[in-house]
C-alpha cells in the first residue's frame, strides 16, 4: 500500500529543537485506473511529526499493518 501526504509547517520541537510538520492531507494511492482514497480523517492532523518515518510507523499502527506492508511518501507539488 502506498500513501502520500501533503505537509504543512509546524513548530520546532521544544525537546529536540528540530523542525516538525503536520499532515495537511493523506491519501492512499491506487492503480492508475482507480481513484485515490482520502484517509485524512484516520490520523490526528494536529500532531507535530518529526519525520516521515514517524508518520510511517504511526500510520502502520493505526491501520494494524506491519510497517513493511506500506510505504509513505510526500506528494509532489502540483
Rosetta blueprint (number, residue, H / E / L):
1 X L
2 X E
3 X E
4 X E
5 X E
6 X E
7 X E
8 X E
9 X E
10 X E
11 X E
12 X E
13 X L
14 X L
15 X L
16 X L
17 X L
18 X L
19 X E
20 X E
21 X E
22 X E
23 X E
24 X E
25 X E
26 X E
27 X E
28 X E
29 X E
30 X L
31 X L
32 X L
33 X L
34 X L
35 X L
36 X L
37 X E
38 X E
39 X L
40 X H
41 X H
42 X H
43 X L
44 X L
45 X L
46 X L
47 X L
48 X L
49 X E
50 X L
51 X L
52 X H
53 X H
54 X H
55 X H
56 X H
57 X H
58 X H
59 X H
60 X H
61 X H
62 X H
63 X H
64 X L
65 X L
66 X L
67 X H
68 X H
69 X H
70 X L
71 X E
72 X E
73 X E
74 X E
75 X L
76 X L
77 X L
78 X L
